[in-house]
């Protein structure tokens, strides 16, 4: 009974309550607004760093694909047209 009263008090104190039909398996921690800003900033920095690292790799793969297609086109042109 006391546990149910505690749950009701906790729900009354909560700013937002989410009800979902699925089981949540992640731990949720309370963070202060200042901590949240720091976490958000780190997240943005991490995403920017990952993008900076990924773009050259993507460009290289794209250029390889273009070179490969051009080579295939050259090979197809050579094989399809008889030489006089």
C-alpha positions in Angstrom: 0.0 0.0 0.0 2.8 2.4 0.9 4.5 1.6 -2.3 1.4 2.5 -4.3 1.2 5.9 -2.4 4.8 6.5 -3.3 4.2 5.8 -6.9 1.2 8.2 -7.0 3.4 10.9 -5.4 6.1 10.3 -7.9 3.7 10.5 -10.8 2.3 13.8 -9.4 5.8 15.2 -9.2 6.7 14.1 -12.7 6.6 16.8 -15.3 5.9 14.4 -18.2 4.6 10.9 -18.2 4.8 8.7 -21.4 2.7 5.7 -21.8 3.8 3.2 -24.4 2.6 -0.2 -25.4 6.2 -1.5 -25.6 8.7 -2.5 -23.0 11.4 0.0 -22.3 14.7 -1.6 -21.6 16.9 1.5 -21.3 17.8 3.1 -18.0 16.6 6.6 -17.5 18.5 9.1 -15.4 17.5 12.5 -14.2 19.8 15.2 -15.5 19.9 18.9 -14.8 19.3 21.3 -17.6 23.0 22.2 -17.5 23.9 18.5 -17.8 21.5 18.2 -20.7 23.1 21.1 -22.5 26.5 19.5 -22.1 25.2 16.1 -23.3 23.5 17.7 -26.3 26.6 19.7 -27.2 28.8 16.5 -27.0 26.2 14.7 -29.2 26.3 17.5 -31.8 30.1 17.5 -31.7 30.2 13.7 -32.1 27.9 13.8 -35.1 29.9 16.6 -36.8 33.1 14.6 -36.3 31.5 11.5 -37.7 30.3 13.4 -40.7 33.7 14.9 -41.3 35.2 11.4 -41.2 32.5 9.8 -43.3 32.4 12.4 -46.2 35.9 11.7 -47.6 35.2 7.9 -47.5 31.9 8.4 -49.3 33.5 10.6 -51.9 36.3 8.0 -52.5 33.8 5.2 -52.9 31.7 7.4 -55.3 34.8 8.2 -57.4 35.7 4.5 -57.5 32.2 3.6 -58.6 32.4 6.3 -61.4 35.9 5.1 -62.5 34.6 1.5 -62.6 31.6 2.4 -64.6 33.7 4.4 -67.1 36.1 1.5 -67.4 33.2 -0.9 -68.1 31.8 1.5 -70.7 35.2 1.6 -72.4 35.5 -2.1 -72.3 31.9 -2.5 -73.7 32.6 0.0 -76.5 35.8 -1.8 -77.5 34.1 -5.2 -77.5 30.9 -4.1 -79.3 32.3 -2.1 -82.2 34.3 -4.1 -84.7 37.6 -2.6 -85.9 37.8 -2.0 -89.7 
